[in-house]
Amino acid sequence: MGSRRLFLGILVLLLLLFNQLGLAANNGRIGILATINLSGIEKSGLENKLAANIASILRNEGAYTVIEEKEIGKRLKKIKMEDITEYINLLSVKEISSLCRLIEVDQVIVISIEGYNEFVRKKQKSYQIKALIDWYRPEFQLVQSFRGDSISQKGMNDVIEKCARQMSGKLIGLPVETDDDGIRGENAPVVVNTNSNRYHLPNCRHLPRIEDQRVYNTRREADQAGHTPCLVCFPSFYSYIDPDKALEDKLGAESAGTLEYYYRVAHDPEQLARVKAVAGKIIPHTGRKNVDYAFYLLDTDMVNAFSLPGGYIYVTTGLLKVVESDDELAFILGHEMAHNVRKHAIAQYRQAMGLTFLSAILILSNDSDNKEEQVLLATFLNNLIMNGYSQKQEREADRLGAVYAVRSGYDQNAYKTVLGKFMDMRERSSYLLEKLFSTHPTPEARLDNINKYWERLNQIQMALAMN
C-alpha cells in the first residue's frame, strides 16, 4: 500500500512538472486580429484556410494559445471596436497594449494575402500564394513582419498549408524548408566567399577559389554569422514567377498606352521632379514593396490624376496649377498609390471578366492571335480609364492616401483644402473638373469619408487611453 501511494505521489509530481514545463514553453495568448485578402480572388475561402492553418500550427507546436479571428471579432464587438484593423498600424505600442488587455490576449497578428494564382507552366498547372504576417508584440515594443511565398502543383490546400508552415515557422523561430527544392530554405548548405562575405549554393558555377571558401551547414548559420546571400543563387523575394505581378504589369503597360492615346505627355522636368520628390517620401510608407512607380505628366488643363496597374501614376498639368503646396500634392499622390497598394485594378479586372484564376492563364499565354483575349483586355482598359475605380475603392484610396501623407510628414488636413477647391470649382461650373467628377464620389462625400476616418481614430485612441 505504501509503495502504491509513493508511486501515485511521484506520478502527480511528474504531471505537475510536465504541466509547468508546458506552460513555460507557451508564449502566451495570441489573437488573429484579421485576415485581409488583396488577391482579387473572392469567395474561395482563401482567408479562412490560411488563418486556420496558421492557428493550427501555432497550437500544435505549443507555442501559443491561439484565439482565432471569429472569437476576436466577438470580443472586439463587445468593446465596440470591430473596425480596429483599419487603424491598427496608426496606434502606438501603448495603445496596442491596451487593446490586447481589452480583448484578453498578449499579442496580435494580422494576416494579409498579397496574391494567389493558378497558372500553367511547362504544361503543368501550378498554384501560388504570397502572404504576410504583421506581428504586434507590445510587451517587447516590437512590430515584426514575416512573408510567405509558396508554389505547389498539388492544389490550393497544399499551397496554403506550405505558406502557413513557412510563415508560422518564422514567427515561432523554427527552421522551415521553403519551396523551389529548398533553394531558399533556411537549412540549405552554403559556401561563403570569404572575400565578399556572400554565400552561394554548393553546386553553382561561380564559386570562389578553394582557399577563399568557407562551408556552412545551413543558410541560417551563414545569416547569423553576418554573411549575405548571392543574388544569383538566392534571388530576392519578388524575382520568382508571380502571375499576379505579370498580370498587373501587362495591364499597366496596355492601359498606359491607351491613356496616352487620349492625352499628350507633357515634358516639364521641373514639375515632374517636384512630383517625384513628394512621391519619394510617400513610397516607403505605403507597405507594398514590389511596385516600381513611374510618374508622368499629361499636357491638359483638366484637373485629374490617374493610377494605372503596375505603378503608373499620371498627373495632369492642370492639377499642378491648382495645387499650391506639397502637402496638397501628397494627399493626391497618396490616393493614387493606394489604388496600387490595394490592387484595385486586379480586383476590377477579375470581376469585370467574370473570371478568377483563368485571368492569369490568359495574360501569361503570350498568344498574340488570341482575339477574344485582346477584345476583353481592350474593353476593360477603356472602361478603367473612362470610368475609373468603384466608389468603394475610391473611398478606400482617400483614407489610405491621407494616412500615407501623414506618415510621410505632410499636413494631415491638406485633404480639406484639396476637396474644398474641387467644391468651389464645381460651383463655378468649371468643365476642367468634369472628368474627375464623373469617376470619383462627390467632394462632399469624400470629405465626409475622411473626416469620419480621423474622428473614429481619435475615438479609438481615447478609449484605449482610458484602459
Secondary structure, DSSP 8 states (H G I E B T S, - for coil): -HHHHHHHHHHHHHHHHHHHHHHHH---EEEEEEEEE-SS--SS-HHHHHHHHHHHHHHHTTS-EEE-HHHHHHHHHHTT-TTGGGTGGGS-HHHHHHHHHHTT-SEEEEEEEEEEEEEEETTEEEEEEEEEEEEEEGGGTEEEEEEEEEEESS-HHHHHHHHHHHHHHHHHT-----TTTTTT-TT--EEEETTTTEEE-TT-S----GGGEEEES-HHHHHHTT-EE-TTTS--GGGS--HHHHHHHHHHHHHHHHHHHHS-EE--HHHHHHHHHHHHHHGGGS---S---EEEEE--SS--EEEETTTEEEEEHHHHHH--SHHHHHHHHHHHHHHHHTTHHHHHHHHHHT-STHHHHHHHT--TT-HHHHHHHHHHHHHHHHH-S-HHHHHHHHHHHHHHHHHTT--TTHHHHHHHHHHHHHHTT-GGGHHHHHHS--HHHHHHHHHHHHHHHHHHHHHHHT-
